Amino acid sequence: MICRPGCAACCIAPSISSPIPGMPHGKPAGVPCIQLTEEGRCKIFGKPERPIVCLSLEPEPEMCGETREHAMTWLHALEISTSPVKS
């Protein structure tokens, strides 16, 4: 599957705990990555400084669905289900 142009859900919905150029402490869920262009593309795609979590997340029909809203909802649910339990 190829990324839907302008979607960028995977660059916004999940948290990233590893450093990103310009975001040394990563990013919280729901915040657009600083490396995201206005066109919804990654400025560091294919570069070694791209976080490993980004490399491992590939577009799939279940995750992406037919709309950006579906992808955002699916990734938000994944974020919640994989977050450590806070006491």
Secondary structure, DSSP 8 states (H G I E B T S, - for coil): ----TT--GGGTSS-B-S-BTTBTT-B-TTS--TTB-TTS-BTTTTSTTS-HHHHH----HHHH-SSHHHHHHHHHHHHHHHS----
